[in-house]
Amino acid sequence: MRVKCVLCDYITNIDDELPVAKRLRNRPIHTYMCESCQERITKRTEERIATGSFKLYRDKKVEDDW
């Protein structure tokens, strides 16, 4: 399967039987990111976390007052 990285537009072939290929085929909203872009984002995120000013915004579980 030919896939294209959403960040750097690098085109590569991946095996049709890989879970990533099946995910892309069955759920078109999912996107592919090449290994170099994924490593770069991971590295920069870890650097931002290390600064101490990084905030991860996730949905808070709202507890009812009942």
ZANUFI-98499 format. One record per residue (C-alpha): residue number from 1; residue in three letters; chain; x negated, y negated, z negated. Coordinates in steps of 0.05 Angstrom, whole numbers, padded with zeros to 5 digits. Layout:
<pts>
{NUM,'Ala','A',{X,Y,Z}} ...
</pts>
This chain:
<pts>
{1,'Met','A',{00000,00000,00000}} {2,'Arg','A',{-00027,-00068,00018}} {3,'Val','A',{-00020,-00121,-00036}} {4,'Lys','A',{-00039,-00194,-00042}} {5,'Cys','A',{-00062,-00229,-00105}} {6,'Val','A',{-00015,-00286,-00124}} {7,'Leu','A',{-00072,-00330,-00147}} {8,'Cys','A',{-00129,-00322,-00098}} {9,'Asp','A',{-00092,-00291,-00038}} {10,'Tyr','A',{-00141,-00233,-00035}} {11,'Ile','A',{-00111,-00174,00003}} {12,'Thr','A',{-00128,-00104,-00019}} {13,'Asn','A',{-00103,-00033,-00012}} {14,'Ile','A',{-00079,00007,-00072}} {15,'Asp','A',{-00057,00079,-00076}} {16,'Asp','A',{00018,00089,-00065}} {17,'Glu','A',{00023,00134,-00125}} {18,'Leu','A',{-00005,00085,-00177}} {19,'Pro','A',{00045,00058,-00228}} {20,'Val','A',{00029,-00013,-00204}} {21,'Ala','A',{00049,00005,-00133}} {22,'Lys','A',{00114,00037,-00156}} {23,'Arg','A',{00130,-00023,-00199}} {24,'Leu','A',{00119,-00071,-00140}} {25,'Arg','A',{00160,-00027,-00094}} {26,'Asn','A',{00219,-00018,-00140}} {27,'Arg','A',{00221,-00086,-00173}} {28,'Pro','A',{00204,-00140,-00122}} {29,'Ile','A',{00202,-00195,-00175}} {30,'His','A',{00137,-00166,-00203}} {31,'Thr','A',{00073,-00195,-00174}} {32,'Tyr','A',{00004,-00167,-00163}} {33,'Met','A',{-00060,-00199,-00192}} {34,'Cys','A',{-00129,-00174,-00171}} {35,'Glu','A',{-00178,-00149,-00224}} {36,'Ser','A',{-00224,-00210,-00219}} {37,'Cys','A',{-00166,-00259,-00230}} {38,'Gln','A',{-00139,-00217,-00287}} {39,'Glu','A',{-00207,-00215,-00321}} {40,'Arg','A',{-00216,-00290,-00312}} {41,'Ile','A',{-00149,-00305,-00343}} {42,'Thr','A',{-00162,-00257,-00401}} {43,'Lys','A',{-00230,-00289,-00414}} {44,'Arg','A',{-00203,-00360,-00413}} {45,'Thr','A',{-00144,-00342,-00458}} {46,'Glu','A',{-00191,-00311,-00509}} {47,'Glu','A',{-00234,-00374,-00507}} {48,'Arg','A',{-00172,-00417,-00520}} {49,'Ile','A',{-00150,-00372,-00577}} {50,'Ala','A',{-00220,-00378,-00608}} {51,'Thr','A',{-00214,-00455,-00610}} {52,'Gly','A',{-00157,-00449,-00660}} {53,'Ser','A',{-00112,-00498,-00625}} {54,'Phe','A',{-00079,-00446,-00581}} {55,'Lys','A',{-00005,-00433,-00597}} {56,'Leu','A',{00031,-00373,-00569}} {57,'Tyr','A',{00104,-00391,-00559}} {58,'Arg','A',{00149,-00331,-00564}} {59,'Asp','A',{00222,-00326,-00580}} {60,'Lys','A',{00233,-00327,-00654}} {61,'Lys','A',{00284,-00279,-00682}} {62,'Val','A',{00340,-00321,-00708}} {63,'Glu','A',{00369,-00294,-00772}} {64,'Asp','A',{00440,-00311,-00786}} {65,'Asp','A',{00458,-00346,-00851}} {66,'Trp','A',{00517,-00300,-00862}} 
</pts>
